Amino acid sequence: MTKWPAPLVRMLLGEQTPEAVLALADNPDATKKSEQVCEANFYIAEFQRMQHHDEEALRLYRLALSGCPHDFIEYTAATNALRVMGKAP
């Protein structure tokens, strides 16, 4: 498990830090990097929310919302997460 999105899975399993995941989202291809950073922001937000770090989760959901392509599931999920938290975009 070395290719993207493996770092996200390892984070959710407690084997990778959110900071390391975000660093591993880097890619020489600008489009791929943008997509992976989008995914990282959303799933790290989910991870932070599970840890009851709601303010950090809100910040990351907003980053996902601003950086994710609108056809990505993470865009829709970030929108819904913000609504559930009473912080509708």
Sequence and secondary structure as in RCSB ss.txt:
>XXXX:A:sequence
MTKWPAPLVRMLLGEQTPEAVLALADNPDATKKSEQVCEANFYIAEFQRMQHHDEEALRLYRLALSGCPHDFIEY
TAATNALRVMGKAP
>XXXX:A:secstr
  STTHHHHHHHTTSS HHHHHHHT  SSHHHHHHHHHHHHHHHHHHHHHTT HHHHHHHHHHHHHHS TTSHHH
HHHHHHHHHTT   
